[in-house]
Amino acid sequence: MRRLLVLTAALFLLQAQRAHADPCEAIPEGGPMPASLGFGATFSGPVVHVIDGDSLCVAVGPGHENWVEVRLGDFYAAEASEPGGPAARAALERLALGRQAVCVASLGTHDRIAARCRIDGRPLGDLMRAAGISEGGRAAGDGAPRTRARTSMPARSPVSAGAFRSCDAARAAGAAPVHRGHPGFNPNLDGDHDGIACEPVRGR
């Protein structure tokens, strides 16, 4: 009897760990990237899981092995632990969960892919902004834009594999602006060292 209880408890813990694990398994950790998700490929399916304010899973087939983890290429939400992060995740759930998404793949990294996705023909980034969610999040309560710390950087910085060589290339891929830590970021294209490369030029 005691052995049965131990076995039951072990199974329960295993199921709990799986529940907390990343359920999007279409892209193996460390690759290779499935050919169907190559650069510029279009894929579609229902949004079955929202991870945070700019990451979700699109089911391109049955089972978790066909859930593609997507990092939105046209919206940069606050991290889940930052001010604005929970609101961004809740908004993305309202807008996308259970809806059909059509996505165009950009660059892949680890076990996810950057992509621009549309719901009912509208870019998800535009839908998030229309819902009042600010990119990068906002400070709690006062509505002021969250500032980014500026750091000094050398004139030329090492470029990681897969980084865009020019802003023209980033824009042609539909990936601009590119944020530090996300696929394709090249520090040499971040002229003001604010962590965002290939920003649109705004009038004064």
Backbone as JSON Lines, residues from 0, in Angstrom:
{"i":0,"aa":"M","n":[0.84,-1.2,0.0],"ca":[0.0,0.0,0.0],"c":[0.88,1.26,0.0]}
{"i":1,"aa":"R","n":[1.91,1.22,0.87],"ca":[2.8,2.38,0.94],"c":[3.51,2.6,-0.39]}
{"i":2,"aa":"R","n":[3.9,1.52,-1.04],"ca":[4.58,1.62,-2.33],"c":[3.66,2.24,-3.37]}
{"i":3,"aa":"L","n":[2.38,1.89,-3.33],"ca":[1.4,2.45,-4.26],"c":[1.24,3.95,-4.04]}
{"i":4,"aa":"L","n":[1.22,4.37,-2.78],"ca":[1.1,5.8,-2.48],"c":[2.31,6.58,-2.98]}
{"i":5,"aa":"V","n":[3.51,5.99,-2.81],"ca":[4.73,6.65,-3.3],"c":[4.69,6.79,-4.81]}
{"i":6,"aa":"L","n":[4.25,5.73,-5.49],"ca":[4.17,5.75,-6.95],"c":[3.17,6.8,-7.43]}
{"i":7,"aa":"T","n":[2.02,6.86,-6.74],"ca":[0.99,7.85,-7.09],"c":[1.51,9.27,-6.92]}
{"i":8,"aa":"A","n":[2.23,9.51,-5.8],"ca":[2.79,10.84,-5.55],"c":[3.82,11.21,-6.61]}
{"i":9,"aa":"A","n":[4.64,10.24,-7.02],"ca":[5.65,10.5,-8.05],"c":[5.0,10.87,-9.38]}
{"i":10,"aa":"L","n":[3.94,10.15,-9.75],"ca":[3.22,10.45,-10.99],"c":[2.59,11.84,-10.93]}
{"i":11,"aa":"F","n":[2.05,12.2,-9.77],"ca":[1.44,13.52,-9.6],"c":[2.48,14.62,-9.8]}
{"i":12,"aa":"L","n":[3.68,14.44,-9.2],"ca":[4.73,15.44,-9.33],"c":[5.21,15.56,-10.77]}
{"i":13,"aa":"L","n":[5.28,14.42,-11.47],"ca":[5.7,14.42,-12.87],"c":[4.71,15.2,-13.72]}
{"i":14,"aa":"Q","n":[3.42,14.99,-13.48],"ca":[2.38,15.71,-14.22],"c":[2.44,17.2,-13.92]}
{"i":15,"aa":"A","n":[2.7,17.55,-12.67],"ca":[2.8,18.96,-12.29],"c":[3.97,19.64,-12.99]}
{"i":16,"aa":"Q","n":[5.1,18.92,-13.08],"ca":[6.26,19.48,-13.77],"c":[5.97,19.69,-15.24]}
{"i":17,"aa":"R","n":[5.26,18.75,-15.85],"ca":[4.91,18.9,-17.26],"c":[3.98,20.07,-17.46]}
{"i":18,"aa":"A","n":[3.07,20.27,-16.51],"ca":[2.1,21.37,-16.64],"c":[2.81,22.72,-16.62]}
{"i":19,"aa":"H","n":[3.93,22.8,-15.86],"ca":[4.65,24.07,-15.77],"c":[5.7,24.21,-16.87]}
{"i":20,"aa":"A","n":[6.02,23.1,-17.57],"ca":[7.02,23.16,-18.62],"c":[6.44,23.85,-19.85]}
{"i":21,"aa":"D","n":[7.33,24.3,-20.72],"ca":[6.91,24.92,-21.96],"c":[6.15,23.9,-22.81]}
{"i":22,"aa":"P","n":[4.88,24.17,-23.13],"ca":[4.1,23.18,-23.87],"c":[4.31,23.22,-25.38]}
{"i":23,"aa":"C","n":[5.04,24.24,-25.87],"ca":[5.23,24.38,-27.32],"c":[6.46,23.59,-27.75]}
{"i":24,"aa":"E","n":[6.26,22.48,-28.44],"ca":[7.36,21.55,-28.68],"c":[7.68,21.35,-30.16]}
{"i":25,"aa":"A","n":[7.14,22.19,-31.07],"ca":[7.38,21.98,-32.5],"c":[8.83,22.24,-32.88]}
{"i":26,"aa":"I","n":[9.49,23.16,-32.14],"ca":[10.88,23.47,-32.43],"c":[11.73,22.88,-31.31]}
{"i":27,"aa":"P","n":[12.56,21.89,-31.6],"ca":[13.37,21.27,-30.54],"c":[14.36,22.27,-29.94]}
{"i":28,"aa":"E","n":[14.63,22.12,-28.65],"ca":[15.63,22.97,-27.98],"c":[16.98,22.8,-28.67]}
{"i":29,"aa":"G","n":[17.51,23.87,-29.19],"ca":[18.8,23.81,-29.87],"c":[18.72,23.35,-31.31]}
{"i":30,"aa":"G","n":[17.49,23.15,-31.84],"ca":[17.33,22.81,-33.26],"c":[17.33,21.32,-33.52]}
{"i":31,"aa":"P","n":[17.21,20.92,-34.8],"ca":[17.17,21.82,-35.96],"c":[15.78,22.43,-36.15]}
{"i":32,"aa":"M","n":[15.73,23.57,-36.84],"ca":[14.47,24.22,-37.15],"c":[13.74,23.42,-38.22]}
{"i":33,"aa":"P","n":[12.46,23.1,-38.01],"ca":[11.7,22.39,-39.05],"c":[11.7,23.17,-40.36]}
{"i":34,"aa":"A","n":[11.81,22.48,-41.48],"ca":[11.87,23.13,-42.79],"c":[10.63,23.97,-43.04]}
{"i":35,"aa":"S","n":[9.5,23.56,-42.49],"ca":[8.25,24.29,-42.72],"c":[8.23,25.65,-42.02]}
{"i":36,"aa":"L","n":[9.22,25.9,-41.15],"ca":[9.3,27.17,-40.43],"c":[10.51,27.99,-40.85]}
{"i":37,"aa":"G","n":[11.01,27.73,-42.04],"ca":[12.16,28.45,-42.54],"c":[11.85,29.93,-42.75]}
{"i":38,"aa":"F","n":[12.9,30.72,-42.88],"ca":[12.76,32.17,-43.01],"c":[11.79,32.51,-44.16]}
{"i":39,"aa":"G","n":[10.78,33.31,-43.85],"ca":[9.8,33.74,-44.85],"c":[8.63,32.8,-45.03]}
{"i":40,"aa":"A","n":[8.65,31.64,-44.36],"ca":[7.55,30.69,-44.49],"c":[6.3,31.2,-43.79]}
{"i":41,"aa":"T","n":[5.15,30.87,-44.36],"ca":[3.87,31.22,-43.74],"c":[3.31,29.98,-43.05]}
{"i":42,"aa":"F","n":[2.88,30.13,-41.82],"ca":[2.23,29.04,-41.1],"c":[1.03,29.6,-40.37]}
{"i":43,"aa":"S","n":[0.07,28.74,-40.09],"ca":[-1.16,29.23,-39.46],"c":[-1.78,28.15,-38.59]}
{"i":44,"aa":"G","n":[-2.66,28.61,-37.71],"ca":[-3.35,27.7,-36.81],"c":[-3.92,28.48,-35.65]}
{"i":45,"aa":"P","n":[-4.68,27.81,-34.8],"ca":[-5.23,28.51,-33.63],"c":[-4.15,28.81,-32.6]}
{"i":46,"aa":"V","n":[-4.31,29.93,-31.91],"ca":[-3.42,30.26,-30.78],"c":[-3.91,29.45,-29.58]}
{"i":47,"aa":"V","n":[-3.07,28.53,-29.12],"ca":[-3.5,27.6,-28.07],"c":[-2.89,27.9,-26.7]}
{"i":48,"aa":"H","n":[-1.92,28.81,-26.66],"ca":[-1.28,29.11,-25.38],"c":[-0.63,30.48,-25.48]}
{"i":49,"aa":"V","n":[-0.77,31.31,-24.44],"ca":[-0.1,32.61,-24.38],"c":[0.91,32.55,-23.25]}
{"i":50,"aa":"I","n":[2.18,32.84,-23.56],"ca":[3.26,32.74,-22.59],"c":[3.42,34.04,-21.83]}
{"i":51,"aa":"D","n":[3.49,35.15,-22.57],"ca":[3.57,36.47,-21.96],"c":[3.02,37.48,-22.96]}
{"i":52,"aa":"G","n":[3.36,38.75,-22.79],"ca":[2.76,39.78,-23.62],"c":[3.21,39.82,-25.05]}
{"i":53,"aa":"D","n":[4.25,39.06,-25.42],"ca":[4.68,39.03,-26.81],"c":[5.1,37.65,-27.28]}
{"i":54,"aa":"S","n":[4.67,36.61,-26.56],"ca":[5.0,35.24,-26.94],"c":[3.77,34.35,-26.8]}
{"i":55,"aa":"L","n":[3.58,33.47,-27.78],"ca":[2.42,32.6,-27.78],"c":[2.73,31.33,-28.55]}
{"i":56,"aa":"C","n":[1.79,30.38,-28.52],"ca":[1.95,29.13,-29.25],"c":[0.85,29.01,-30.3]}
{"i":57,"aa":"V","n":[1.26,28.7,-31.53],"ca":[0.33,28.49,-32.63],"c":[0.35,26.99,-32.97]}
{"i":58,"aa":"A","n":[-0.81,26.36,-32.97],"ca":[-0.91,24.93,-33.28],"c":[-1.03,24.74,-34.78]}
{"i":59,"aa":"V","n":[-0.01,24.16,-35.39],"ca":[-0.05,23.89,-36.82],"c":[-0.49,22.46,-37.1]}
{"i":60,"aa":"G","n":[-0.82,21.74,-36.05],"ca":[-1.28,20.37,-36.15],"c":[-1.68,19.88,-34.77]}
{"i":61,"aa":"P","n":[-2.14,18.62,-34.67],"ca":[-2.56,18.1,-33.37],"c":[-1.37,17.77,-32.46]}
{"i":62,"aa":"G","n":[-1.56,17.96,-31.15],"ca":[-0.54,17.59,-30.18],"c":[0.49,18.67,-29.95]}
{"i":63,"aa":"H","n":[1.09,18.64,-28.75],"ca":[2.08,19.65,-28.38],"c":[3.28,19.65,-29.31]}
{"i":64,"aa":"E","n":[3.55,18.51,-29.96],"ca":[4.69,18.45,-30.87],"c":[4.47,19.3,-32.12]}
{"i":65,"aa":"N","n":[3.27,19.82,-32.29],"ca":[2.97,20.71,-33.42],"c":[2.6,22.11,-32.96]}
{"i":66,"aa":"W","n":[2.91,22.44,-31.71],"ca":[2.68,23.8,-31.21],"c":[3.96,24.6,-31.41]}
{"i":67,"aa":"V","n":[3.87,25.65,-32.21],"ca":[5.03,26.49,-32.52],"c":[5.09,27.67,-31.56]}
{"i":68,"aa":"E","n":[6.21,27.81,-30.85],"ca":[6.38,28.97,-29.97],"c":[6.82,30.16,-30.8]}
{"i":69,"aa":"V","n":[6.04,31.23,-30.73],"ca":[6.28,32.43,-31.53],"c":[6.61,33.61,-30.64]}
{"i":70,"aa":"R","n":[7.68,34.31,-30.99],"ca":[7.98,35.62,-30.38],"c":[7.52,36.66,-31.4]}
{"i":71,"aa":"L","n":[6.53,37.48,-31.04],"ca":[5.99,38.45,-31.98],"c":[7.09,39.37,-32.5]}
{"i":72,"aa":"G","n":[7.15,39.54,-33.81],"ca":[8.17,40.36,-34.42],"c":[7.79,41.83,-34.53]}
{"i":73,"aa":"D","n":[6.54,42.17,-34.18],"ca":[6.11,43.56,-34.33],"c":[5.58,44.16,-33.03]}
{"i":74,"aa":"F","n":[5.91,43.52,-31.91],"ca":[5.5,44.08,-30.63],"c":[6.46,43.61,-29.55]}
{"i":75,"aa":"Y","n":[6.87,44.55,-28.69],"ca":[7.85,44.25,-27.64],"c":[7.21,44.6,-26.3]}
{"i":76,"aa":"A","n":[6.7,43.6,-25.61],"ca":[5.99,43.82,-24.35],"c":[6.95,43.84,-23.17]}
{"i":77,"aa":"A","n":[6.48,44.41,-22.06],"ca":[7.24,44.34,-20.82],"c":[7.38,42.89,-20.39]}
{"i":78,"aa":"E","n":[8.47,42.59,-19.71],"ca":[8.63,41.24,-19.16],"c":[7.54,40.96,-18.14]}
{"i":79,"aa":"A","n":[7.22,39.68,-17.96],"ca":[6.11,39.3,-17.08],"c":[6.28,39.82,-15.66]}
{"i":80,"aa":"S","n":[7.53,39.95,-15.2],"ca":[7.79,40.4,-13.84],"c":[7.89,41.92,-13.71]}
{"i":81,"aa":"E","n":[7.8,42.63,-14.83],"ca":[7.92,44.07,-14.83],"c":[6.56,44.75,-14.8]}
{"i":82,"aa":"P","n":[6.5,46.03,-14.42],"ca":[5.23,46.76,-14.5],"c":[4.7,46.72,-15.93]}
{"i":83,"aa":"G","n":[3.43,46.4,-16.06],"ca":[2.83,46.3,-17.38],"c":[2.87,44.91,-17.98]}
{"i":84,"aa":"G","n":[3.72,44.03,-17.45],"ca":[3.84,42.69,-18.0],"c":[2.57,41.87,-17.89]}
{"i":85,"aa":"P","n":[1.95,41.76,-16.68],"ca":[0.71,40.98,-16.56],"c":[-0.42,41.54,-17.42]}
{"i":86,"aa":"A","n":[-0.52,42.86,-17.53],"ca":[-1.57,43.47,-18.36],"c":[-1.36,43.14,-19.83]}
{"i":87,"aa":"A","n":[-0.09,43.13,-20.27],"ca":[0.22,42.79,-21.65],"c":[-0.16,41.35,-21.95]}
{"i":88,"aa":"R","n":[0.15,40.45,-21.03],"ca":[-0.2,39.04,-21.23],"c":[-1.71,38.87,-21.28]}
{"i":89,"aa":"A","n":[-2.43,39.53,-20.38],"ca":[-3.9,39.42,-20.35],"c":[-4.5,39.96,-21.65]}
{"i":90,"aa":"A","n":[-3.94,41.05,-22.17],"ca":[-4.45,41.63,-23.42],"c":[-4.21,40.67,-24.59]}
{"i":91,"aa":"L","n":[-3.02,40.07,-24.64],"ca":[-2.73,39.13,-25.72],"c":[-3.64,37.92,-25.65]}
{"i":92,"aa":"E","n":[-3.95,37.46,-24.45],"ca":[-4.9,36.36,-24.3],"c":[-6.28,36.74,-24.85]}
{"i":93,"aa":"R","n":[-6.75,37.94,-24.5],"ca":[-8.06,38.38,-24.97],"c":[-8.1,38.48,-26.5]}
{"i":94,"aa":"L","n":[-7.02,38.96,-27.06],"ca":[-6.99,39.2,-28.5],"c":[-6.76,37.95,-29.33]}
{"i":95,"aa":"A","n":[-5.95,37.02,-28.79],"ca":[-5.47,35.94,-29.64],"c":[-5.88,34.53,-29.23]}
{"i":96,"aa":"L","n":[-6.04,34.27,-27.94],"ca":[-6.26,32.9,-27.49],"c":[-7.51,32.31,-28.13]}
{"i":97,"aa":"G","n":[-7.35,31.18,-28.78],"ca":[-8.46,30.5,-29.43],"c":[-8.77,31.01,-30.82]}
{"i":98,"aa":"R","n":[-8.07,32.06,-31.26],"ca":[-8.3,32.65,-32.57],"c":[-7.31,32.07,-33.58]}
{"i":99,"aa":"Q","n":[-7.67,32.13,-34.86],"ca":[-6.79,31.67,-35.92],"c":[-5.76,32.73,-36.24]}
{"i":100,"aa":"A","n":[-4.49,32.34,-36.21],"ca":[-3.39,33.26,-36.51],"c":[-2.71,32.82,-37.79]}
{"i":101,"aa":"V","n":[-2.34,33.8,-38.61],"ca":[-1.54,33.56,-39.81],"c":[-0.23,34.3,-39.61]}
{"i":102,"aa":"C","n":[0.87,33.56,-39.64],"ca":[2.18,34.11,-39.28],"c":[3.19,33.93,-40.4]}
{"i":103,"aa":"V","n":[4.11,34.88,-40.49],"ca":[5.24,34.79,-41.43],"c":[6.51,34.7,-40.6]}
{"i":104,"aa":"A","n":[7.26,33.63,-40.81],"ca":[8.45,33.35,-40.0],"c":[9.6,34.28,-40.34]}
{"i":105,"aa":"S","n":[10.31,34.69,-39.3],"ca":[11.55,35.45,-39.47],"c":[12.7,34.55,-39.0]}
{"i":106,"aa":"L","n":[13.44,34.95,-37.99],"ca":[14.57,34.17,-37.52],"c":[14.19,33.27,-36.35]}
{"i":107,"aa":"G","n":[14.8,32.11,-36.28],"ca":[14.57,31.19,-35.18],"c":[15.7,31.25,-34.18]}
{"i":108,"aa":"T","n":[15.39,30.98,-32.94],"ca":[16.42,30.92,-31.9],"c":[15.99,29.94,-30.82]}
{"i":109,"aa":"H","n":[16.89,29.09,-30.4],"ca":[16.63,28.08,-29.37],"c":[15.4,27.26,-29.76]}
{"i":110,"aa":"D","n":[14.28,27.42,-29.03],"ca":[13.11,26.6,-29.33],"c":[11.92,27.47,-29.72]}
{"i":111,"aa":"R","n":[12.17,28.65,-30.28],"ca":[11.07,29.5,-30.73],"c":[11.47,30.23,-31.99]}
{"i":112,"aa":"I","n":[10.5,30.92,-32.58],"ca":[10.76,31.64,-33.81],"c":[10.14,33.03,-33.74]}
{"i":113,"aa":"A","n":[10.84,34.02,-34.26],"ca":[10.27,35.35,-34.38],"c":[9.37,35.35,-35.61]}
{"i":114,"aa":"A","n":[8.2,35.95,-35.48],"ca":[7.26,35.97,-36.6],"c":[6.29,37.12,-36.44]}
{"i":115,"aa":"R","n":[5.77,37.58,-37.56],"ca":[4.7,38.58,-37.56],"c":[3.4,37.83,-37.81]}
{"i":116,"aa":"C","n":[2.45,38.0,-36.9],"ca":[1.2,37.25,-36.97],"c":[0.01,38.18,-37.13]}
{"i":117,"aa":"R","n":[-1.0,37.71,-37.84],"ca":[-2.23,38.46,-38.03],"c":[-3.42,37.67,-37.5]}
{"i":118,"aa":"I","n":[-4.37,38.4,-36.93],"ca":[-5.64,37.83,-36.5],"c":[-6.72,38.57,-37.28]}
{"i":119,"aa":"D","n":[-7.54,37.84,-38.01],"ca":[-8.57,38.46,-38.86],"c":[-7.96,39.53,-39.77]}
{"i":120,"aa":"G","n":[-6.76,39.26,-40.27],"ca":[-6.12,40.16,-41.21],"c":[-5.39,41.33,-40.6]}
{"i":121,"aa":"R","n":[-5.45,41.5,-39.28],"ca":[-4.79,42.64,-38.63],"c":[-3.56,42.18,-37.86]}
{"i":122,"aa":"P","n":[-2.44,42.9,-38.0],"ca":[-1.23,42.52,-37.27],"c":[-1.47,42.55,-35.76]}
{"i":123,"aa":"L","n":[-0.96,41.52,-35.09],"ca":[-1.16,41.45,-33.64],"c":[-0.5,42.63,-32.92]}
{"i":124,"aa":"G","n":[0.61,43.12,-33.43],"ca":[1.24,44.28,-32.82],"c":[0.31,45.48,-32.84]}
{"i":125,"aa":"D","n":[-0.37,45.7,-33.97],"ca":[-1.31,46.81,-34.07],"c":[-2.48,46.61,-33.11]}
{"i":126,"aa":"L","n":[-2.94,45.37,-33.0],"ca":[-4.06,45.09,-32.1],"c":[-3.68,45.35,-30.65]}
{"i":127,"aa":"M","n":[-2.45,45.0,-30.28],"ca":[-1.99,45.24,-28.91],"c":[-1.91,46.74,-28.63]}
{"i":128,"aa":"R","n":[-1.38,47.5,-29.59],"ca":[-1.29,48.94,-29.39],"c":[-2.68,49.58,-29.33]}
{"i":129,"aa":"A","n":[-3.6,49.09,-30.18],"ca":[-4.97,49.61,-30.17],"c":[-5.66,49.31,-28.85]}
{"i":130,"aa":"A","n":[-5.23,48.22,-28.18],"ca":[-5.81,47.86,-26.89],"c":[-5.2,48.68,-25.75]}
{"i":131,"aa":"G","n":[-4.29,49.58,-26.08],"ca":[-3.71,50.45,-25.06],"c":[-2.48,49.89,-24.38]}
{"i":132,"aa":"I","n":[-1.88,48.82,-24.94],"ca":[-0.7,48.22,-24.34],"c":[0.54,48.86,-24.97]}
{"i":133,"aa":"S","n":[1.36,49.46,-24.14],"ca":[2.57,50.14,-24.62],"c":[3.73,49.17,-24.74]}
{"i":134,"aa":"E","n":[4.52,49.36,-25.78],"ca":[5.71,48.54,-25.95],"c":[6.72,48.87,-24.86]}
{"i":135,"aa":"G","n":[7.3,47.84,-24.29],"ca":[8.26,48.02,-23.23],"c":[7.62,48.2,-21.87]}
{"i":136,"aa":"G","n":[6.3,48.3,-21.8],"ca":[5.59,48.45,-20.54],"c":[5.62,49.88,-20.04]}
{"i":137,"aa":"R","n":[4.87,50.11,-18.96],"ca":[4.83,51.44,-18.35],"c":[5.05,51.3,-16.85]}
{"i":138,"aa":"A","n":[5.56,52.35,-16.26],"ca":[5.77,52.33,-14.81],"c":[4.44,52.18,-14.1]}
{"i":139,"aa":"A","n":[4.46,51.48,-12.98],"ca":[3.2,51.19,-12.28],"c":[2.51,52.47,-11.84]}
{"i":140,"aa":"G","n":[1.26,52.62,-12.25],"ca":[0.4,53.66,-11.72],"c":[0.47,55.01,-12.38]}
{"i":141,"aa":"D","n":[1.67,55.49,-12.81],"ca":[1.72,56.88,-13.26],"c":[1.6,57.05,-14.76]}
{"i":142,"aa":"G","n":[1.62,55.92,-15.51],"ca":[1.45,56.0,-16.95],"c":[2.64,56.55,-17.7]}
{"i":143,"aa":"A","n":[3.73,56.83,-17.01],"ca":[4.9,57.38,-17.68],"c":[5.64,56.27,-18.41]}
{"i":144,"aa":"P","n":[6.19,56.56,-19.58],"ca":[6.94,55.52,-20.3],"c":[8.11,55.02,-19.47]}
{"i":145,"aa":"R","n":[8.32,53.72,-19.51],"ca":[9.44,53.13,-18.79],"c":[10.73,53.45,-19.54]}
{"i":146,"aa":"T","n":[11.7,54.0,-18.85],"ca":[12.94,54.39,-19.5],"c":[13.9,53.22,-19.53]}
{"i":147,"aa":"R","n":[14.76,53.23,-20.53],"ca":[15.77,52.19,-20.66],"c":[17.12,52.75,-20.25]}
{"i":148,"aa":"A","n":[17.86,51.98,-19.5],"ca":[19.2,52.43,-19.11],"c":[20.11,52.41,-20.32]}
{"i":149,"aa":"R","n":[20.85,53.48,-20.5],"ca":[21.79,53.56,-21.61],"c":[23.16,53.12,-21.12]}
{"i":150,"aa":"T","n":[23.82,52.36,-21.9],"ca":[25.14,51.88,-21.53],"c":[26.12,52.24,-22.63]}
{"i":151,"aa":"S","n":[27.34,52.52,-22.26],"ca":[28.35,52.83,-23.27],"c":[28.75,51.54,-23.96]}
{"i":152,"aa":"M","n":[28.93,51.64,-25.29],"ca":[29.29,50.48,-26.09],"c":[30.42,50.87,-27.02]}
{"i":153,"aa":"P","n":[31.25,49.93,-27.41],"ca":[32.3,50.24,-28.36],"c":[31.72,50.6,-29.71]}
{"i":154,"aa":"A","n":[32.52,51.27,-30.54],"ca":[32.04,51.7,-31.85],"c":[31.59,50.51,-32.68]}
{"i":155,"aa":"R","n":[32.31,49.42,-32.62],"ca":[31.9,48.2,-33.32],"c":[31.85,47.08,-32.29]}
{"i":156,"aa":"S","n":[30.75,46.35,-32.26],"ca":[30.57,45.29,-31.28],"c":[30.5,43.95,-31.99]}
{"i":157,"aa":"P","n":[30.85,42.87,-31.3],"ca":[30.75,41.54,-31.92],"c":[29.32,41.28,-32.37]}
{"i":158,"aa":"V","n":[29.19,40.7,-33.55],"ca":[27.87,40.41,-34.11],"c":[27.62,38.92,-34.01]}
{"i":159,"aa":"S","n":[26.5,38.55,-33.39],"ca":[26.18,37.13,-33.22],"c":[25.7,36.53,-34.54]}
{"i":160,"aa":"A","n":[25.8,35.22,-34.63],"ca":[25.31,34.52,-35.82],"c":[23.82,34.76,-35.97]}
{"i":161,"aa":"G","n":[23.41,35.04,-37.19],"ca":[21.98,35.26,-37.45],"c":[21.56,36.71,-37.31]}
{"i":162,"aa":"A","n":[22.49,37.61,-36.88],"ca":[22.13,39.02,-36.74],"c":[22.02,39.67,-38.11]}
{"i":163,"aa":"F","n":[21.12,40.65,-38.22],"ca":[20.99,41.37,-39.47],"c":[22.24,42.21,-39.71]}
{"i":164,"aa":"R","n":[22.71,42.26,-40.95],"ca":[23.89,43.04,-41.3],"c":[23.53,44.49,-41.62]}
{"i":165,"aa":"S","n":[22.27,44.74,-41.92],"ca":[21.85,46.11,-42.22],"c":[20.39,46.28,-41.84]}
{"i":166,"aa":"C","n":[20.0,47.55,-41.65],"ca":[18.59,47.81,-41.35],"c":[17.7,47.52,-42.56]}
{"i":167,"aa":"D","n":[18.25,47.7,-43.76],"ca":[17.48,47.36,-44.96],"c":[17.1,45.88,-44.94]}
{"i":168,"aa":"A","n":[18.05,45.03,-44.52],"ca":[17.77,43.59,-44.45],"c":[16.72,43.3,-43.38]}
{"i":169,"aa":"A","n":[16.83,43.99,-42.23],"ca":[15.86,43.79,-41.15],"c":[14.47,44.21,-41.6]}
{"i":170,"aa":"R","n":[14.38,45.36,-42.3],"ca":[13.06,45.84,-42.75],"c":[12.5,44.94,-43.83]}
{"i":171,"aa":"A","n":[13.36,44.45,-44.73],"ca":[12.89,43.55,-45.78],"c":[12.32,42.26,-45.21]}
{"i":172,"aa":"A","n":[12.86,41.86,-44.05],"ca":[12.37,40.64,-43.38],"c":[11.17,40.92,-42.5]}
{"i":173,"aa":"G","n":[10.78,42.19,-42.4],"ca":[9.64,42.54,-41.54],"c":[9.96,42.43,-40.07]}
{"i":174,"aa":"A","n":[11.25,42.57,-39.71],"ca":[11.65,42.37,-38.32],"c":[12.03,43.65,-37.6]}
{"i":175,"aa":"A","n":[12.1,44.78,-38.32],"ca":[12.51,46.03,-37.67],"c":[11.33,46.69,-36.96]}
{"i":176,"aa":"P","n":[11.56,47.34,-35.79],"ca":[12.83,47.45,-35.08],"c":[13.19,46.14,-34.38]}
{"i":177,"aa":"V","n":[14.48,45.94,-34.15],"ca":[14.97,44.71,-33.52],"c":[15.5,45.06,-32.13]}
{"i":178,"aa":"H","n":[15.03,44.33,-31.12],"ca":[15.4,44.63,-29.74],"c":[16.52,43.71,-29.24]}
{"i":179,"aa":"R","n":[17.35,44.28,-28.35],"ca":[18.45,43.51,-27.77],"c":[17.92,42.25,-27.11]}
{"i":180,"aa":"G","n":[18.58,41.12,-27.36],"ca":[18.18,39.85,-26.78],"c":[17.21,39.07,-27.64]}
{"i":181,"aa":"H","n":[16.75,39.69,-28.75],"ca":[15.81,39.02,-29.63],"c":[16.49,38.67,-30.94]}
{"i":182,"aa":"P","n":[15.92,37.71,-31.69],"ca":[16.57,37.23,-32.9],"c":[16.9,38.36,-33.88]}
{"i":183,"aa":"G","n":[18.12,38.34,-34.42],"ca":[18.53,39.28,-35.44],"c":[19.15,40.57,-34.93]}
{"i":184,"aa":"F","n":[19.16,40.79,-33.61],"ca":[19.69,42.06,-33.09],"c":[21.18,42.19,-33.39]}
{"i":185,"aa":"N","n":[21.55,43.36,-33.91],"ca":[22.95,43.67,-34.2],"c":[23.28,44.97,-33.47]}
{"i":186,"aa":"P","n":[24.16,44.93,-32.48],"ca":[24.46,46.14,-31.7],"c":[25.03,47.27,-32.54]}
{"i":187,"aa":"N","n":[25.64,46.95,-33.69],"ca":[26.21,47.97,-34.55],"c":[25.14,48.76,-35.31]}
{"i":188,"aa":"L","n":[23.89,48.3,-35.26],"ca":[22.79,49.02,-35.9],"c":[21.97,49.8,-34.87]}
{"i":189,"aa":"D","n":[22.44,49.79,-33.62],"ca":[21.77,50.5,-32.53],"c":[22.54,51.79,-32.25]}
{"i":190,"aa":"G","n":[22.27,52.82,-33.07],"ca":[23.06,54.03,-33.02],"c":[23.03,54.77,-31.71]}
{"i":191,"aa":"D","n":[21.9,54.76,-30.99],"ca":[21.83,55.5,-29.73],"c":[21.99,54.6,-28.51]}
{"i":192,"aa":"H","n":[22.33,53.34,-28.75],"ca":[22.65,52.39,-27.67],"c":[21.53,52.24,-26.65]}
{"i":193,"aa":"D","n":[20.27,52.28,-27.13],"ca":[19.14,52.11,-26.21],"c":[18.57,50.7,-26.23]}
{"i":194,"aa":"G","n":[19.26,49.79,-26.93],"ca":[18.79,48.41,-26.99],"c":[17.81,48.15,-28.1]}
{"i":195,"aa":"I","n":[17.6,49.12,-29.0],"ca":[16.67,48.95,-30.12],"c":[17.4,49.33,-31.41]}
{"i":196,"aa":"A","n":[17.56,48.37,-32.3],"ca":[18.22,48.62,-33.58],"c":[17.19,48.87,-34.67]}
{"i":197,"aa":"C","n":[17.59,49.69,-35.63],"ca":[16.74,49.96,-36.81],"c":[15.4,50.57,-36.43]}
{"i":198,"aa":"E","n":[15.44,51.55,-35.52],"ca":[14.22,52.26,-35.14],"c":[13.75,53.13,-36.29]}
{"i":199,"aa":"P","n":[12.43,53.33,-36.41],"ca":[11.95,54.25,-37.45],"c":[12.38,55.68,-37.13]}
{"i":200,"aa":"V","n":[12.66,56.43,-38.17],"ca":[13.07,57.84,-37.99],"c":[11.83,58.67,-37.77]}
{"i":201,"aa":"R","n":[11.79,59.4,-36.64],"ca":[10.64,60.21,-36.31],"c":[10.99,61.69,-36.47]}
{"i":202,"aa":"G","n":[10.04,62.47,-36.95],"ca":[10.25,63.91,-37.1],"c":[10.34,64.59,-35.76]}
{"i":203,"aa":"R","n":[10.97,65.73,-35.72],"ca":[11.12,66.48,-34.47],"c":[9.84,67.26,-34.17]}
